[in-house]
């Protein structure tokens, strides 16, 4: 057996194992020994990458991740040039932190290469490993919150708050982002009744002790069912209308569901205001990836200083702009352009791609008010979802293209407001009923000699 054939046999299990390891060990949003262990696994998995097997559809996403990796390279290069020339060319406030951030970015790029080289049938294996990771987190959370005294479990150097995550909101983000693919898998097997089993998953999202997480879980489940399932347009329209009404209610933040705390120096509005000042203060190249705490602390007012310090901006995009400056803004613009171009081709999207895009949307929405993409576990999940959304044309078992006529039939305008797509298959012409007593004409046989 050739070496490439042997590696191909193990490529799916290896990718699934790396994804599972990320879900178990990557639950902390700070750099720890577990992070270096995961990065080592990602780099070692490059052995199983076959360049000839890389999907051409993934090139835009690969270019986007490569542009992200170039940001810390540029910042470290500026710092090195400043030291060599004696000029004030500091590209980062802390060379060590930016170098560590570069390792994390390169590990994400390695995972992208690994997932992109998988065959279509390998994704069945990978999703089984992902299901084990989600189920493990759900089971562990159930025992943690059902015990009379809160179970304090730890692995390595960080303590579990919910599942294998140090942050309860990040656990909820993992669960919610996995719902669309769970709905797609269940519907692909023809088991609509089994969708009822996802209701307890939404309830377990309350383990994050956040009503906003429960709202997001319920909304994601409703959107996934409405978009991915075959149903009457009236029923689909009612589901989407309820989703819009729920989003409007949530936007008014009743009873402070979003926990904004505008009058507190530790509240998100105050953190965002100070972070925006940091963006302007460290133009054009940013403070350096991984140096947000240093940049924020230099601009923090005396009244806001307390025993608790701000380690994240609670907005991944804003924090990235603080650390990366104008180059980071270019990377964000490229990401938006990739997403818009993908959504513009919604007629060619299959159901698995739509499910993955909804999962990416969950992480993207959560990143507006928190920092889920600072967690190695959720970065690994985001990379896998990106490959499923942008790189797989047809699902292995054909369930992604199942259905007749219009598969997802809500109005185009409403779907564009929700961020989902209106997908359809070519309509089949209905057969005309034959007159009573007549037989269907036979097809002509082969011509005679």
Buried (B, 14 or more C-beta within 10 A) or exposed (E): EEEEEEBBEEBBBBBBBBBBBBBBBBBBBEBBEBBBBBBEBBBEBEEBBBEEBBBEEBEBBBEBBEBBBBBBBBBBEBBEEBEEEEEEBBBBBBBEBBBBBBBBBBBBBBBBBBBBBBEEEBBBBBBBBBBBBBEBBBEBBBEBBEEEEEEEEEEEEBEBBBBBBBBBBBBBBBBBBBBBBBBBBBBBEEEBEBBEEBEEBBEBBBBBEBBBBBBBBBBBBBBBBBBBBBBEEEEBBEBBEBBEEBEEEBEEEEEEBBEBBEEEBEBBEBBBEBBBBBBEEBEEBBBBBBBBBBBBBEBBEEEBEEEEEBBBBBBBBBBBBBBBBEBBBEBBEBBEEBBEEBBEEBEEBBBBBBBBBBBBBBBBBBBEBBBBBBBBBBBBBBBBBBBBBBBBBEBBEEBBEBBEEBBBBBEEEBBEEBBBBBBBBEEEEEEEEEEEEEEEEEEEEEEEE
